[in-house]
Amino acid sequence: MKTFDFISSDESAQYYETGYSCDNAIILKLQKDIFFITDSRYTTEAKQNLHPRIILMESRFLIDKAIEILKTAKIKTLHFDSTKLSVCNYEKLRSSLNHTELIASPNFHQKMRIIKSQEQIKLIKYSQYLNKKAYKKFAKKIQSNMTEKALYALAKQILEDSGEYDLSFNPILGINANAAKPHALPSHTKLRSGNLLLFDAGIKYKRYCSDRTRTAFFDGNALHFQKTQKFKEKKLQKIYDIVLKAQESTIKKIRAGMSGKEIDAIARDIISKAGFGAYFSHSTGHGIGLDIHELPFISSKSETIIEDGMVFSIEPGIYIPDKYGVRIEDLVVIKNGKAEVL
């Protein structure tokens, strides 16, 4: 991707460019120089973690310091992410930099990171490996009559591994009807024999995210998060098998050169032809890396052309209101033109 001068306060961009991030910082990438501007609460840690040659600047007023640097550098054009920069900071930049053209570039840094290096792919793969291990441990701890809230707390404890790992996002966990909400909040509903349990979770390893969803049958004593599941209700089993077919068929048919919407259509067509198209309410997948949701998006509107090195989820679902929901999710990397499950 063509290089350009930019300003950003996004923590993933900070980390990617400098090796460190915090919740109150601005980075400026100007030609060959990268400035990391933060306040005195973070400068000591920043010195210890920033890559060599990153220029650390301390200030209580981040945008004012950035403007001071930009005026001295006499930058002609400056890119910013219009989905991230506040109106207040934009107005300050616009009014202060009379000779600098401000160029709105939505999600520009995610576009820069859309093709993962081999090292980044290894980090995501290991993150997903740790996630799968946590799934197995969680499955062994699940007991009858535990509420969703209790299961949620247990899942977080296991995923975080006594504080060793941060979460990619707060786990999503639903029993029966609550699983019909794609991003359900945990309730006081208790897990009973014959129930369905949907579990969606991920952790971070060296800042790189993982993500996985499984839908499982609880027999009153135990469950497992393998893809082979047997439900007592015939309609639910049918729905599960349709989602599984949509997920696995899509992964098998993905090819480099396809667009995101072409991939989305594979899963959506299988579910629609089975009569459940109205109950597949979200996109088929999303990119993953330093952010849990990043480019490319695998949706009905995505024109992004898939290339080797891209990493994204495939996660079709069917959600029957007040009954149950089924979602199955894995991460794939495009390698030698095809999708490989991580």
C-alpha atoms as one frame of an Amber mdcrd trajectory, in Angstrom:
protein
   0.000   0.000   0.000   1.240   3.494  -0.839   2.756   5.279   2.147   1.480
   8.668   3.283   1.658  11.005   6.253  -1.020  10.391   8.857  -2.276  11.102
  12.363  -3.991   8.543  14.582  -5.024   7.936  18.182  -6.154   4.347  17.526
  -4.410   1.925  19.898  -4.002  -0.819  17.306  -2.340   1.662  14.943  -0.150
   2.881  17.796   0.999  -0.635  18.640   1.528  -1.678  15.012   3.671   1.352
  14.228   5.572   1.806  17.493   5.412  -1.365  19.612   3.457   0.347  22.387
   0.029   1.848  22.951  -1.998   3.551  25.648  -5.418   5.139  25.981  -4.165
   8.722  25.713  -1.740   9.078  22.836  -1.435  10.333  19.287   0.975   9.046
  16.679   2.176  11.055  13.720   3.850   9.261  10.842   5.601  11.881   8.747
   7.809  10.599   5.966  10.528   8.628   7.796   9.731   9.920  11.294   7.159
   8.536  13.731   6.181  10.657  16.730   4.483   9.159  19.794   2.779  11.896
  21.809   1.434  11.092  25.274   1.228  12.549  28.767   3.488  12.018  31.786
   1.477   9.049  33.080   2.761   6.905  30.225   6.181   8.253  29.227   8.255
   5.943  31.449   6.536   2.824  30.138   6.642   4.201  26.597  10.429   4.627
  26.799  10.735   0.989  27.821   8.564  -0.361  25.013   8.738   1.899  21.967
  10.666   0.640  18.966  14.039   2.297  18.331  13.915   5.607  16.463  10.340
   6.385  17.576  10.331  10.010  18.762   8.609  10.273  22.145   6.970  13.602
  22.973   5.364  14.437  26.316   2.447  16.827  26.574  -0.783  17.298  28.493
  -2.382  18.649  25.330  -1.870  16.002  22.662  -3.527  17.635  19.668  -1.758
  20.948  20.338   1.628  19.201  20.387   0.726  17.383  17.174  -0.166  20.692
  15.505   3.145  22.186  16.667   5.057  19.297  15.066   3.021  19.473  11.873
   3.594  23.199  11.481   7.347  22.725  11.823   7.350  19.819   9.369   5.301
  21.805   6.826   3.298  18.755   5.748   1.272  19.275   2.569  -1.235  16.450
   3.057  -2.253  14.590   6.188  -4.488  11.508   6.284  -6.799  10.762   9.179
  -9.364   8.069   9.938 -12.719   9.828   9.807 -14.295   7.004  11.829 -11.900
   7.680  14.734 -10.935  11.387  14.863 -13.225  13.524  17.010 -14.928  16.556
  15.495 -13.204  18.734  18.106  -9.713  17.571  17.114 -10.545  17.768  13.426
 -11.647  21.379  13.808  -8.437  22.223  15.673  -6.341  20.663  12.906  -8.330
  22.381  10.163  -8.171  25.825  11.731  -4.477  25.599  12.657  -2.959  24.006
   9.544  -3.775  26.450   6.790  -1.274  24.962   4.334  -1.997  21.291   5.027
  -4.729  19.373   3.229  -6.582  17.034   5.575  -7.636  13.831   3.800 -10.370
  11.679   5.320  -9.384   8.013   4.896 -11.868   5.740   6.706 -10.212   2.667
   8.224  -6.943   3.474   6.445  -4.795   1.684   9.010  -6.848  -1.488   8.858
  -6.360  -1.374   5.071  -2.609  -1.166   5.670  -2.827  -4.268   7.893  -5.238
  -6.320   5.771  -2.510  -8.659   4.462  -0.907 -10.438   7.411   2.757 -11.379
   7.520   3.778 -14.942   8.296   4.693 -13.853  11.819   1.296 -12.231  12.352
  -0.470 -15.339  11.050   1.526 -17.452  13.522   0.450 -15.189  16.385  -3.240
 -15.396  15.397  -2.957 -19.167  14.965  -1.400 -19.568  18.418  -4.025 -17.289
  19.917  -6.709 -19.531  18.444  -4.858 -22.612  19.750  -4.984 -21.164  23.277
  -8.655 -20.319  22.730  -9.441 -23.926  21.767  -7.644 -25.179  24.875  -9.780
 -22.852  26.996 -12.924 -24.210  25.302 -11.978 -27.754  26.330 -11.284 -26.706
  29.911 -14.547 -24.750  30.066 -16.543 -27.730  28.741 -15.206 -29.936  31.566
 -16.301 -27.420  34.225 -19.890 -26.954  33.025 -22.527 -28.395  35.343 -26.292
 -28.689  35.356 -28.277 -25.805  36.909 -25.514 -23.243  36.371 -26.978 -19.922
  35.251 -25.774 -18.089  32.161 -24.236 -15.495  34.476 -22.331 -18.175  36.376
 -21.208 -19.799  33.120 -20.131 -16.400  31.794 -18.026 -15.726  34.908 -16.479
 -19.193  34.710 -15.697 -18.770  31.003 -13.968 -15.426  31.588 -11.874 -16.894
  34.396 -10.735 -19.795  32.230 -10.097 -17.694  29.123  -8.068 -15.110  31.042
  -6.070 -17.859  32.780  -5.546 -15.962  36.050  -4.794 -12.715  34.232  -2.329
 -14.183  31.738  -4.406 -13.172  28.703  -6.697 -10.323  27.738  -9.973 -11.132
  26.036 -10.630 -10.335  22.386 -14.147  -9.389  23.543 -16.507 -10.286  26.355
 -17.747 -13.855  25.769 -21.171 -14.387  24.239 -23.089 -17.202  25.878 -26.721
 -18.199  25.482 -28.991 -21.075  26.472 -31.873 -21.953  24.120 -33.914 -18.760
  23.471 -31.093 -16.466  24.566 -28.884 -18.071  21.908 -31.309 -16.647  19.331
 -29.772 -13.234  20.073 -26.467 -13.121  18.149 -24.855 -10.911  20.825 -26.833
 -12.086  23.848 -26.163 -10.804  27.360 -26.016 -13.475  30.098 -29.186 -13.958
  32.161 -30.282 -15.990  35.180 -31.517 -18.802  32.904 -30.260 -22.158  34.172
 -28.662 -24.876  32.058 -30.838 -28.001  32.063 -30.628 -31.422  30.482 -31.542
 -31.244  26.787 -30.608 -27.553  26.454 -28.635 -25.926  23.678 -25.644 -23.766
  24.642 -24.074 -21.278  22.221 -20.598 -20.069  23.173 -18.565 -17.415  21.317
 -15.196 -16.361  22.746 -11.656 -15.259  22.009  -8.442 -14.232  23.731  -5.433
 -12.129  22.784  -1.904 -13.439  22.460   0.741 -10.730  22.081  -2.122  -8.389
  21.163  -3.451 -10.605  18.331  -7.042 -11.785  18.639  -8.720 -15.150  18.290
 -12.419 -15.882  17.785 -14.476 -19.073  17.772 -18.126 -20.058  18.157 -19.656
 -23.425  18.900 -23.224 -24.533  19.555 -23.501 -27.599  21.791 -26.055 -30.024
  23.271 -26.072 -30.542  27.044 -27.197 -34.032  28.086 -27.533 -33.210  31.770
 -24.040 -34.345  32.660 -21.636 -32.970  30.076 -21.159 -31.339  26.702 -18.382
 -30.913  24.168 -17.601 -28.221  21.628 -16.857 -30.481  18.668 -18.747 -29.847
  15.438 -20.534 -33.193  15.636 -23.617 -32.512  17.751 -26.793 -34.524  18.304
 -29.945 -32.729  19.425 -33.152 -34.450  20.533 -35.444 -32.058  18.638 -35.544
 -32.930  14.915 -36.069 -29.351  13.717 -33.133 -28.109  15.798 -30.938 -30.910
  14.464 -31.959 -29.924  10.931 -31.057 -26.281  11.601 -27.723 -27.263  13.116
 -26.869 -29.455  10.123 -27.773 -26.629   7.708 -25.495 -24.170   9.522 -22.693
 -26.727   9.625 -23.075 -27.392   5.897 -23.094 -23.653   5.138 -19.967 -23.095
   7.219 -17.927 -26.020   5.932 -19.028 -25.612   2.296 -18.100 -21.940   2.351
 -14.629 -22.660   3.737 -14.105 -25.371   1.119 -15.163 -23.129  -1.791 -13.269
 -19.943  -0.856 -10.695 -18.901  -3.441  -8.361 -15.930  -3.711  -9.795 -13.472
  -6.229 -13.349 -13.800  -4.945 -15.028 -10.777  -3.393 -16.296 -10.709   0.168
 -19.883 -10.688  -1.069 -19.277 -13.738  -3.280 -18.065 -15.680  -0.243 -21.002
 -14.432   1.830 -23.361 -15.624  -0.900 -22.139 -19.234  -0.610 -23.265 -19.538
   3.012 -26.356 -17.367   2.540 -27.592 -19.355  -0.464 -27.357 -22.675   1.402
 -29.321 -21.298   4.345 -31.856 -19.525   2.108 -32.497 -22.602  -0.054 -33.159
 -24.568   3.137 -35.887 -22.043   4.006 -34.122 -20.145   6.782 -32.715 -17.119
   4.935 -34.785 -14.697   7.006 -33.137 -16.033  10.159 -29.515 -15.428   9.092
 -29.295 -11.875  10.371 -25.608 -10.953  10.198 -22.668 -11.157   7.807 -20.786
 -14.387   7.169 -17.491 -13.167   8.585 -14.991 -10.457   9.454 -11.260  -9.910
   9.397  -9.266 -10.325  12.579  -5.856  -9.252  13.824  -4.999  -6.556  16.341
  -8.727  -5.734  16.310 -11.447  -8.324  16.775 -13.337  -6.835  13.815 -11.213
  -5.555  10.987 -10.896  -5.862   7.227 -11.877  -7.762   5.152 -15.590  -8.026
   5.893 -17.345 -11.054   4.428 -20.759  -9.532   3.876 -23.383  -9.121   1.167
 -22.026  -5.637   0.385 -18.274  -6.297   0.528 -16.422  -5.612  -2.719 -13.029
  -6.428  -1.155 -11.068  -8.914  -3.253  -9.690 -11.760  -1.164  -5.941 -12.328
  -1.349  -3.346 -14.628   0.148  -2.435 -13.538   3.669  -5.890 -12.346   4.652
  -7.323 -13.802   7.874 -11.041 -13.767   8.625 -13.886 -15.674  10.255 -16.567
 -17.794   8.629 -19.569 -17.866  10.975 -23.027 -18.392   9.456 -25.964 -18.718
  11.804 -29.701 -19.310  12.083 -31.633 -17.605  14.885 -35.247 -18.539  15.646
 -36.701 -15.900  18.022 -37.799 -17.202  21.432 -36.580 -20.715  20.536 -32.834
 -21.092  19.896 -29.914 -19.930  17.819 -27.118 -21.819  16.083 -23.779 -20.360
  15.011 -20.533 -22.123  14.073 -17.350 -20.085  13.613 -13.755 -20.764  12.669
 -10.900 -18.534  11.520  -9.283 -19.084   8.133  -6.174 -17.768   6.407  -5.919
 -17.581   2.638  -2.878 -19.607   1.617  -1.979 -20.657  -1.940  -5.338 -19.335
  -3.075  -7.459 -21.409  -0.679  -8.812 -21.156   2.864  -6.958 -22.976   5.622
  -8.566 -23.269   9.048  -6.423 -21.847  11.867
